[in-house]
Amino acid sequence: MAELLKHRFSKTFVGALAAAIARAEPHFDAAGFQRAVLGAGWPRLELKQRMRRISETLHRFLPGDYPRQLAVLCRIAPAFSGLEAMSFPDFVAEYGLDDFARSVAALELFTPYSSSEFAVRPFIVRHGDRMLAEIARWARHPDQHVRRLASEGARPRLPWAMALPRFKEDPRPLLPILEALRSDPSEYVRRSVANNLNDIGKDHPDLLRQIAGRWHGQSRETDRLLQHACRTLLKRGDQRALRLFGHDDAVPVVVGAFKLGAQRIPIGSDLAFAFTVRAARDTKARIEYAIDFVKSDGGTRRKVFQIGVKALTSGTALSIARKHRFRDFTTRKHYPGRHTITIVVNGVARADRAVRLVAG
């Protein structure tokens, strides 16, 4: 089993952090800091709780006021990277909101070592246009990590982060920033632009369609960005978005020989299924399958899974076989009941079958 992400905030990391601070700040109680972080129910804390415990304990044990404490963290930051290093920007978000210039400079410094995408959001909420001007500056930064922060940190609906109601309501202030980054030489940055646009499209689908229509066809990289940006619209079967990428719902398509490997399986098992797709004329087909998952209250919620984009030749049947894992994991729990599996081609449901999940 893969290691839980929260375990990255480990005793080893806390010890290394304490040692680094002690070298930079002789009045720091390294042993006391470690005891305070790792005590009082530490094993039960989840990822963000562990990160916040570290931030709060840093504030307790680092000598001096916020500027002096932050200066120590800025000196040692290059020695840390990855998820654990998000403790540094989290400290800024928790204690630096009233020290704008110093804090924003620190977030810019920290983000190449990990990411300041969560920490910047309270500054957007508190400081509004002033923070937006800083984000626009970040979009022109020579470091790709800082340019990505300009897009990722301002996403209206960044997962696991506080929402940005201002941009959910009116995302237009973000558009010049996304425009500046859409042709960025870094795919890492362009992918973030796509994520931001996908967030925008959830609340303003017409605006996303307009942007996609303007940008489409300008370069292969931008078209790939737009494909990812429109993923929610495409999964919803939005025909305007589908046609933009060459998927014609008017082409007659038949799904045949749709078979499930079983009609009844225990939760935790895999379900194999297979089908054929045949089109009346040559076409580019977006092929997906949707599952109506049973919820805890007995209702259902549909989730769409992409199989791929396939070139269909007139009159020739394309055979497809897949396997779906009905296993619980962090973001999905399965419940017993009738689950419907639907084959979707170019946004249109073509055939469905049902499988009954039972307690394992």
FENZIUR-V541531 format. One record per backbone hydrogen bond with DSSP energy under -0.5 kcal/mol. NH is the residue of the N-H (numbers start at 1). CO is the residue of the C=O. If there is no record, write none. Layout:
NH/CO  NH/CO
This chain:
7/4  8/5  9/6  10/8  14/10  15/11  16/12  17/13  18/14  19/15  20/16  21/17  22/18  23/19  24/20  25/21  28/25  30/28  33/29  34/30  35/31  36/32  37/33  38/34  39/35  42/39  44/41  45/41  45/42  50/46  51/47  52/48  53/49  54/50  55/51  56/52  57/53  58/54  59/55  60/56  61/57  62/58  69/65  70/66  71/67  72/68  73/69  74/70  75/71  76/72  77/73  79/76  80/77  82/113  85/82  86/83  87/84  88/85  89/85  90/86  91/87  92/88  93/89  94/90  95/91  96/92  99/96  103/99  104/100  105/101  106/102  107/103  108/104  109/105  110/106  111/107  112/108  113/110  114/110  120/116  121/118  123/119  124/120  125/121  126/122  127/123  128/124  130/127  131/128  132/128  133/129  134/130  135/131  136/132  137/133  138/134  139/135  140/137  141/138  147/143  148/144  149/145  150/146  151/147  151/148  152/148  153/149  154/151  155/152  158/155  161/158  164/156  165/163  167/164  168/164  169/165  170/166  173/170  174/171  175/171  175/172  176/172  177/174  178/174  179/175  180/176  181/177  182/178  184/181  187/185  190/186  191/187  192/188  193/189  194/190  195/191  196/192  197/193  198/194  199/195  200/196  201/197  202/198  202/199  203/199  203/200  204/200  208/204  209/205  210/206  211/207  212/208  213/209  214/210  215/211  216/212  218/215  223/219  224/220  225/221  226/222  227/223  228/224  229/225  230/226  231/228  234/230  235/231  236/232  237/234  238/233  239/237  242/238  243/239  244/240  245/241  245/242  246/243  247/242  248/246  249/247  251/248  254/278  256/254  256/276  259/257  259/274  261/272  265/356  267/358  268/326  269/266  271/324  272/270  273/322  274/259  275/320  276/256  277/318  278/254  280/252  283/312  284/246  285/283  285/310  287/285  287/308  288/344  289/305  290/342  291/303  292/340  293/291  293/301  295/299  298/295  301/293  303/291  305/289  307/287  308/287  310/285  310/308  312/283  312/310  315/279  316/313  317/315  318/277  319/317  320/275  322/273  324/271  326/269  326/324  327/325  329/332  332/329  337/357  339/337  339/355  340/292  341/353  342/290  342/340  343/351  344/288  344/342  345/348  346/286  348/345  350/343  351/343  353/341  355/339  356/263  357/337  357/355  358/265
